[in-house]
Amino acid sequence: MVVNKKVVAAIANLKGKALVKPVGTRKFSAAYKGQMIKNGDVIKTPKKVFMSIVFLDGSNIKIQQETELRVTSYRRTAKELATTLDLARGEAYSDIASQGSDGEFTVKTPTAVAAVKGTELNVDFNEDSEETSLVVTEGSVEFYNPEFPDQAQSVGAGEGSTIEVGQEAPSEPEEVPEDELPTWQNDIAPEYGFVLKPDKTSRQPVNQVIKVSVGVISASTKEDNNTFQGSATFNAESENLLVSADKSSWSSSASVGIENGKGLFYLKGAAEGTYNVVGASDEFESAKVSVDYFQSQSQKKKFQDKFTDIVTAKGRTGIVDAIGNKSLKSSKITSGQGNIDDILQKLESGEYEIIEAEPITNSDGSVTVKIKAKPKK
């Protein structure tokens, strides 16, 4: 199935380490304010983590802690969207922009559908009991079991209804006492924010260490907070970027101590490219910093010599002949995990084996070499 990967929304606010799994990938990564959400992306909020997203039509969705949902949205006209929130677990409060004749907004759970035309509603799906609860605070919603749409209930402002697993029709709408209306959505703003400043902002050669200073600010006033004591986690979005709290050990993430509102961590690029690292902690608005790495000519020559030695030892003479008098332009991993240096090391040691190797001569005379490797059994 081909999925339209166009941008449909953006993260307007978040508190704590929220996660996004981009469409077409298998891995969740740390989210950050301003991040674009595409059609098909999955959002996850762990405990004590909240997020709000704004759609292109102005609809605002606030996502409760311990929630997971998939966003599906596409344009029907220049101004109107067809949007579905597939709520796998948890709770979402939706303030939906008025939908025209071609617009549509739907919240789905495994047991219920809430079809909206321009209103405010709260949908809560209990994964354990498989019960879906709906509360409407403004407008009206058509609420039904997807297997029995002809038994829909119209739920109006100030009313609530539920659907349990196996129940053909929703419960009769009942007025919800004012003190039982959802209020969690009014208190999801973070208390703190990060200011991240790398000591080098220009392109750096691969393996050059970049020091990043961390400052804590008030999320509301943007003023420095010099009293905060605690820690934050900094996560690289690519395995080609390594993170360290003290330069003694490197991985894709690091826990960094913060004292008097200040902290430090270090970055090191393992391959050429532009990479992001995202900082997150409880009560914090996540922040992102980007760094750019390149391979110097001496690094490229060293890499090419090592690569040639390995494919020669593996009997791949066709590759050696194809690249014999050429200079390396770039190298990257197109799928799988790890970085280029790690893969070469594992091929050299025999931990990995080459299962496919193909040199391709391009129209401009350059050669592209595609290697497929896997751990040796």
N, C-alpha and C positions, 0 to 999 in steps of 0.2 A: 504494500500500500504506500502511495506517495503522499507525504504530509506537507502541507503548506507551512513553511517555517517563518512566515512574516511576523514582525513585531505587532503585538496586539495590546500590550499594556506595559506599565513600568512600576517598579517598586517605589512607592511614595514614602513609606515609613516602615521601620522595623526595629525591634528590640530583642537583643540576644542573637544567637547564632542560628538564623534561619537558613534553610537549604533549598536549592533549586536543582532539578535534574533536567537539563536541556533536552528537547525533543531529539530523538535519534541516538541518545547516549544511554549508558547504563549506570552512571555514577552521579551521585549528588555532590554538589560543591557549595561552599559558603556563599550566601547571597549578600548583596550590598545595596544601599539606598541609591536609586537612580538606575538600577539594572533593568535592562529591557527584558520583558517576558514575551516569548513567542508562542504561537499556536502549537499546542501539544506539550508544553512544558509542565513538569510536575513540581509542586511546592510542598515543602514539609516544614512544620514548626514543632520542634521538640518542646519539652516542658519548660515553662517560664519564657517562651519565645513567642513573639507576636509579629504580625506583618500586615501592611495594607498595600493594595495595588490599585492603580487607576487605569481604566481602559480608555481606548481612543475616543469613545463616545461620552466620557466623563463619569461613567459608573465607577463607584468606589467600593472595594471589597475589603473588609477587615477580617483577618484570619486569626482565630483563637489558638492558644497553645495546644500542642498535641493533636495537630490536624494535618491531614494529607489530602491534597486535591490536585486534579489535572485541569488545565485551562485549555478549552477549545474555542476558538473564535475566528471568524472571517467576515469580510465585508460583503454585505448584500447590495448596498448602494454606497454612494460617496460618503454619506453621513450615518449610515445605519449598519449595525453589526448583528450577527447571529452568534450568541455566546452561550457556552455551557460550562458550568463548574461541576465536575464529577468529584463529589465529596466521598472519598474512601473511608474516612474516619474524622471525627472531630466536629468543629463548629465554625460557621462563617456568617458574618453580618454583612448584608448587601444593601447598598444605597444605589438603586438602579436609575440611570437616566431615563427620561421618558422615551418610550419606544414608539416609533412611527409604524406605519402599516407594514413595512418590510423588516423592522427590527424585532429581535427576539432575545430574551434572556431566560435561561433555565438553570436551576440548581437541581442536580440529580444525586441521589444516594443509591445504594444497592436495593433499597426497598421503596423509594418514593421519588416523585418528580414535583418540583414547584415551578410553575410557569409564570413568568412575570412580565408586566408591560410598563412598569415605571413606578417603583414603590420602594419601601424599606422593609426588610424581612431578616429574620434570624433562623437558620437551619442548623440543627444539631443531629448528627448521626452517631448513636451509641453502637460501637462495633461489637460489644459483648452481647447486648440484648437484641441487636439488629432493629432497633426502634428509631424512627425518624420523627423529630419534633419540629414543628414550625410555629413561629410567632411572627405576626405581621404588625408593624408599628405604623405603617402609612400605606394607603392604597389597598389593593386586593391581589390575591394570588390564587391560581388554580392548582389544587393540591390533589395528587392521586397516586395510586399504585400503577407503575408502568404497564403491568399486565392487564389492568382493568381501567383504562382511561375514561370509560363511559361512566364511572362511578366517582368522578372528581367532585371535590367540595370547593366552593368559593369561600376563601378565608379573608375576612376584612380587617381593617385597622383595629388594633386592640384585641384581636382574637388569636387563638391558638388551636392547633390540631395535631394529631399524631397518627402514624401508621406503624404497626408492628409487623414483623415478618409473618407471612401467611394471611394477613388481613387484606381482604379485597378492597374495602373502602376506608377512607380516613375516618377518624372519629368526628362527630358533629362539632363544628367550630364552637368554642366557648370563649367568653370574655376573660381576658387575663388581667388579674388585679395589677394596678399600677406598680406596686412594690415588687411584683414578680416579672416585670418586663426586663429584657436583657439590658444590662448596663456595662458589661465588661468592655464593650467596644469604645467606651468613652475614656478609657484609662490604659492605653497601650503605648503611650509615648515613652521613649527611652529617657533615662536620667542623664546619661553621659554620652560623649562622642570622642572620637580619636582625631588627632592631627598627626599624620605620618609624613616624615621628611627624610628622604634618602640623601646621603652625603654626596652622591654622584648622580646627576640627572641626565648626562649625555650617554650615548651608546658606549657600552663597555665590552672588552674582550671576554669571551667565554672563560669561566672560572674566576673572574675578578670578583672579589668580595665587595658588596655594597652594604654600608651600615645605615640602618633606618632608625631614627629617633622617634619615640612615641610620646605624645603629649595628650593628657586628658583634659577635655573641656566640658562645660555644661552644654547639654544638647539644646536647651532652650535659649540660653543667652549667648552661647559661643565663647564665653569667657573661660580663661584657664582655671582648672581645678587642681590646686597644688596640695590637696590633702588626701587624694584617693590612694588607698593601699589595696593591692590585690594582684590579679593576673589576667592575662588575655591570651587567646590562642590565635596564631597567625597561620593561615592555610594557603599554600600555593595552589593555583588552579591548574598547573601543569607539572608533570613529574620531571620536566626539564629545568624547573626552578627549585632549588634547595633552600631550606630555611633552618636557621640555628639561633638559639638563645645566647650561645657563648662561643661559637666557632669551634667547639670541640667535637660536636656530632651534628650531622646534617640529615634532614629528611624532608618530607613534603609539608610538615607542620611543626610548630614549636610553641610551647607554653612559655610566656614571657612574664617575669615578675615586674610589677609596677609599684614604685615607691614615690611618695610625695608627687603623684601625678606624672611621673616620668619613667620611661623604660627604653630599652634598646633591643634590636634583633638584627640579624645579618642575613643577606641573600647572596646566592651564588648560582649563576646560570650554567647549566651543563650542556647547552646547545644553543645555536643561533636562534634568535626570535625575540618577540615581545611577550612578556609574561606578567601576570597579576598575582598579588597576594592580598588576602582579605583578613582583616582583624575583627574578632568578635568576642564578646563576653556578656554575662548577664547584666541587664540594665543598660547596655551600650547599644548605640547605633553603629552598625558595622561600617567599616571604611576600607577603601581599596587603594593600593599604590601599584603603579606599573613601572617595570624596568625593561631595558632593551639591551640585548647582548648580540655580539657578532663574533665570528671566527676570524682571527687574524691570519695573515698569509702563512706565518710559521706554524700556527695551529692546524691550518688546513693541510699543509705539507706533511706534518707529523701524522695526522689522521689518515691521509691517503696512503702513506707508506705502511702504516700498521694494517690498514684494510687490505692493501695489496699482498702483504705477507700472509695474512690469514686466508684469503681466497686462493692464493698459490698453494699453501699447505693443504687446503681442502680439495685440490685438484681442479679448481674452476678456472682453467686456463683461458677459456673464452672471454671471461671478464677481464683478466689481466691483459689480453691482447687488445680489447676494446678501449681500455683506459690508459694504455701504456704511455703515450706521449701527451696526455691531457692533464690539466690541473683541476683540482676539486673546486667546484663553484659553491655547493651547499650540500648539507646532509640533514635528514630529519627522520623521525619515526612517524609513520602514517597511521598505524594502529597498534594496539597492545600497550603494555606498561614498561616503564623503565626509561633510560636515556641512552643516547648513542654510545657513550663511553662504556656504560655497563654492558650493553649488548655485545660490543666488540670484545670486551674482556671475557665474557662468557663463551663466545665463539672460540676465542683463542685457547681457553682452558679446557674446552670440550664439554662444558656444562650445557651449552646449546649446540644444536646441529642445524645446518642449512638444509632446508627441504625444497626450496625453489630459489633459483638465481637466474636473472634474465637481464642482459645488457640490451638497451634499446637505443639505436642511433636516431637522433632527431633531425629535422629538416635543416637546422642551422649547423649541423655537424657535431653538436654536443652529444654526450652519451648519458642516458639515465640508467642507473643500475638499481633494480629492485630485488631486494633480498627478503625471503621469508624464512624465519627461523623459529625453532621451538625447543623447549628443554629436552635433553636427551633422556630416553627411558633407561 
